[in-house]
Amino acid sequence: MNSFNFQNNNLYAESVSVSDLVRAYGSPLYVYSKTQIEFNWNLFKKSFGEHSHLICYAVKANSNIAVLNILAKLGSGFDIVSLGELERVIAAGGEPRKCVFSGVGKTEKSIQKALEYGIYCFNIESEDELDCIESVSSSLNMIAPISIRVNPNVDAQTHPYISTGLNENKFGVCPDIALSMYKKAALSENLKVCGLDYHIGSQITEVSPFLEALDRALELIEKLKSENITIKHLDIGGGVGVSYDGEKTINIEDYLNYVTARANDMKILVEPGRSIVGNAGIFVTKVEYLKQNDIKSFAIVDGAMNDLIRPSLYESFHQAVLIDDNSIGLSGEWDIVGPVCESADFLAKNRKLTLEKGDYIAILTTGAYGFVLSSNYNSRPRVSEVMVSEKTHSLVRKRETIESLFENEYLFEDETN
């Protein structure tokens, strides 16, 4: 399924012309498809069949309240990595009892609040964190449900910045250390061992790294059984890649069927983010100027790296298409660049397009790690976000104003002068 399609050379988001959305909400602009989000989530749900499971959407991929609310209504759980994300989930109608708390740097305050809210489980990433959670739960006279994140030392064959399952990465602990941590947790009156967790990276398009990580996790679970420590759920993380340029990616149904076949009676948790929202969003930007020299052609647009940093940060590829492809203007290979004063400020390079000033370009598959990574660099207000559902659409985040950028800043009053 693809909710963004061309009809008579015009790009549509579901049944709404993207040109109409630009006229209504301005540019630059993020546009999301409710139907696509629901379809992607339900694909995971259907793939589990009758096997006990919990789909915990990774909030970091796209944390807009409207997106979270759509998923909460479907019955989704959530993978959070901060207290702020937990509060967002609750504000969006999500249930804390369906939240797993991941991340290497949980503070005492965030642990306390998560316990008080009654989250499903903490995914513990270090020995120090285990001690901290035990101490906080003891001070509250509560029992903390825990899972230990095991680093299986598996190469996810993805970009090094989004690889998380190697010994050189900051995430998780090696199996030997995990074993000793489980033994310690099992003896605690304030910790309840619930599961085992691993997550090896993001944008993974081959299934073999997932299967290798699963094998190593199951080996450790067998060792824990010999120590009379029972693992009730296995959290297989997220990381399923999406297609940015027509490339083949993982068959989710086949993958999850393989996992459930080997999991026996263990509940399976999965933490998809990109695979839920990646292809459910586009970023629309206006061509302000065209500039050419002897070797390069530049389309200078009103969107920039502060709005969509993935191409600059990860050298990631996104398809770029005209929202109204009328084939008028200058034809060539264009670098689509923004107004930020950095040479790294580009959204796409060497794209064959026919352009003229005033055209609008859609950067596709930007529903994940798009707006959430945006900033106010160069004092640029962050853009609007819009949700579309069939023929209806509405603003789900208003555009920031320049004045709002410094409303929390103060002049320094030097009393010595």
N, C-alpha and C positions, 0 to 999 in steps of 0.2 A: 504494500500500500504506500502511496505517496500523495500527501495532501496538497503539495505544491505542484501545479501542472499548468501547461500552456493551453489556452483556448483562443484560437484565432490570433496567434502571436502575442497574446497578452498573458502575463503570469497571474495565476489565481492562487489564493490561499483558501482551500476548500471551495466555497461557492462565491467568494468575494474577490474582486479585482484588486490586486496589490496597488494599482494606480489610484483606486478609490481610497485605499487606506492611507496612502501618502497625502492625498488631498485633505483627508480628515485629520491626520495626526502629525503631519510634517516629516522632516528628514533631518538626521538619520533616525532609523526606526527598527526595533526588533518586532517581528511578527511570529506568533506561535499558533499552532493548530491543536485545539482541544481534542478533535477526533483522532489525530495521529498519536497524541500522548496516550489516550485510552487504548487505542489499538496496540501500541507497543507494550504497555503494561499487561494487557490481557493475554498477549502472546506468552509471556512468562507464566501467568496463572494457568493457562490451558496446558502448557507443557508439563506442569507438575502432576496433572491428573488428580488422582485421589491421595497422592503421597502428602504427608504432613509437611507444611512449609510456611515460610513467612517471607514475603518480598519486601525488602527494606530499601526503598528508593534512596540513592545517595544524594542528599540535599545539596552538597557542594556543586553538583553539575548545573543546577538551575534552581535557585532558592526563592523565586518569585512566589508570593503568597497565593496567587491564583493557580499556579502550577501545582503547588502543594495541596491546595484545596481539592482540585480535580482528583488527585491521587488518593487523598484521604477518603473521599466519597466512594472510591473503588474498593476501599478496605486495605489500602497499602500500609505497610510499616515504613520506617524511615531509618536510614543510616546517617547519624549526625556526628560532627567532629568538633562541636563547640556548644557552649551554653546558648549562644545566640541562635544557632540553628535549631536547637530544641525549642526555644521560645517561639521561633518562627513556625515550627510545626504545630505547636499548640494553638497559636493564633490563627492558623489555617484550618483548624478543626481536626488535626491529627491526634492520635492517642499515644501518650507517653509509654504505655505498656506494650506498644509495638515498635519502640525505638531501641536501636542498638547504638551505643556510644563508643565510637572509634577515635583514633587520633593519639599522637604520642605525648601531647602536652596538657592533659586535663589538669585543671587547677582544683584546689580543695573546694573552692566555692562552687565550681561547676559540678563536681562530684556530689557535693551535698544537695544541690538543687535537683540533680538527676535522681538521687535516691528519694528525695521528698516527693518528686513527681511520680515515682514508681516505674522507671524505665524497665524494658525487657531484660537488658544485659549490658554490662561493660565489656568491651573488647580491650583487654589489658595488653600493653605493649612493652612493659619493662618490669624488672623486679622492684624498682623504687615505686613504680605506680601501684603495684600490688600492695605494697606496704601502706601507701597513702590511702588507698581505697579501704583497706582494712581498718586503718586508724579513724577515718571519717565515719565509717559505718558503726564502729564501736562507740564513738562519741555520741552518735545519734541513737544508739541501742537498736540498730537495724541490721538486716542481713542483705549484703550486696550480691546480686546475681552476677557471676563473672564467666567470661570466656577468655582464653589466652590466645593472642594472635601469634601464630607460629610463622616464622620466616623459612619457607621450604628450600631456599637457595635455588630457585628455578628462574631461568632466563625467559622473560615474557616476550622477547624478540620485539620490543616496542621502543619508543623514544626513551633515552636514558632518564629524562626528567620525569617520566611517568611510569618508570619501572620501580616496583616496590617489594619484589620478592627475592632479591639477592642479598647476600651477607653484607655487601657494601652499602645497602640502603638503610635508612634510619628506622625502618618500620619492623615491628615484631621482634621475636627472639628465636634463637635456633632451637631445634627439637630437644637437645640435652638440657638446656636451661629451662625450657618449657616444662619438661618432666619434673624437675625439682620444684618449680613454681606450683605445679598442680599438687604435688605432695604437701607443700606448705599450706596451700589454700584449703585442702581437704581437712586439715587439722584445725582450721580456724572456726570459731563460733560465729563470726560475723561475715563470713564469705560462703557463698553457695556455688559450687562448680556446676555450670550448666552446659557449656559447650566448648568447642574448639574452632578457632577462626583462622583463615588465611586470606590474603589478597595480594596477588603478584604483580598487578599493574593495570594500566588503562590502555584503551584502544588496541586490544589484542585481537588479531584476525585469524589466528590459527588455533585449533582446539588442543593441540598436543601439549603446550605448556600447562593448560588447565588440568589435563589428565595426569600429567606428571606430578603436579602439586597435590592433586587428590590422592594419588598413591601414597605419597609421603605423609599426608595427614592421616590416612587410614592406618598406616604402620604405627604412628604414634598413638592412635586411639587403642590399638591392640596392646601396646605396652602399658598404657594406662589401665586397661582392664586387668592386667596381671597384677597391678598395684591396688586393685579393688576401687578404682576411680572410674565412675561411669560417665560417659559423655552422652548427653541427651540430644544435643543438636550440633550439627556441623554447618558452620558458616563458610561458604565457598567464595565470599567476596563478590566483587563485580568485575569490570574490566572488559566486557564483551564489546568489541569494536563495531563501528558503523562504517558504511561505505561513503567516502567523501568524493571519490572519482570513479564510481562504477566498479570498484574492486570487490571481489568476493570476500565475505566475512563468515562468521560462525553461524551454523544452523542451531538456533537456540533450543528448539524442540529435541533434536538429536542429542545435544550436549546434556540437557537436564534429564533426559531419559537415561542416559548412561550414568549420571550421578545417582539418581534415585535407585537404579538397579543395584548399585554397590553399597548404598547407605543403609540397607536393611530397615530397621525400625527407627533410625535416627531422623529427627526433624531436620529439614534442610532450610537454611537461611541463605538468601542471595541478595547482593547489594548493587543492583544495576543503576546507573546514572545516565551516562551518555547514550546507552542503548534505548532508554525511555524517551529522552527529550532531544537527542542530537538532530535527527532528521525532522523534528517537529517545529523547527524554527529557522527563520531567515533574517538576515540583516540587510536593510535597504539604505542606500546612500546615493547622493546626487552628484553628478559630474559638474563641478564648478568651472574647471578650465581644462583645456587640452594643450599639451606642451610637447614639442618634438625637437630633437637635435639630430646629429648625423647618425647616431647609433641607437637612440632610445625614443620611445613614445610614451608619454606619461598622461594618464587620466587622473587629474587631481580632484578628489572627491571631498564631500563634507564629513564623511566618517573617517576615523583614524584608529591608530593602534591603541589609544586609550579606550576606545569603544569595543574593539575586537583585537585582542593581543595575540591570539593563537598563531597567526602567520609569522609575527615577529618573534615570539617566544619559542615556538616549537618548529618553525619553518613548515607549518602545516599547510596543506592544500585544501582550498575550498573552491568549488565551482562558482563562476561569476557569470551571470546572465542579465541581459536587459529585461526590465519588467514589461517593456513595450517594444518588441523587436520589429521595428519598421524599416531596418536596413538603410537608414539615411545617415550620411555623415562620412567620416573618414574611416577607412578600413585599415587594419594593421594589427600588430602585436603590441598590446598595451600593458604597462605596469600600472596597476590601480593603487594610487598612493594618497595619503592623507596630508593634512596641513600641520601636523605635529613636527616640531623641529628636531627630528631624528632621521637618519638615513634608514633606520629599521622600520620606519612608519610606512608599511605597505599592507594591503589586504590581499593582493594577488599579483602575480608577475607573468609576463609573456602570454597574455590572453588574446586570442584572435576575436576581435569585436569590431563592429562598425558603430562609431560613436560620434555624437555631437554634444556641444555644451547644453546642459539642462536635462540630459538623459538621466534615468535612474537605473542603478545596477543593484541586483540582489545577490548577496553572498550567501550561498546555500549551506545547509546543514550546520547552522550556528546556534541551535537551541541549547547545546551543552557547552559550558565553559566559554560563553560569550559575554553576556551582560555581567555575570557574576565576577568576572575578572576585570571588568572595566574600572576606570579610575578618572580622576579629575586633572590628570597631567596637562600642563599648559593652561590650567584654569578653564578647562572645557566642561560644561555641564553634561552629566550623563543623560542618555537618550530615553525616549519613551519606549514602553513595552505594550503590545497590543495582543489580545487573545481573540481568535476567530473560531466560531462554531457554526458550521454550515453557512447560512446566509447572514448570521449576526456577528457583531464584533464590538469590542469595548476596550477602553484603556485600562490596563492593569498596573501600570506605573506611569505617573506623569513625568514629563521632561523637567529636569532640574533647571532652575534659573541661575543666572550669574550671581545674583545677590545671595542665593542660598549657599553658595560655595564658601563664603566667609562669614556667615551669620554666627558661627561658633568661635570666631577668632576675635582677639581683643588687642587694642593698642597697648604698648608697654608704657606705663606711667612711671617715669623715672623721678622719684621724689628728691633725688640729690640735685636736680636742676631747678 
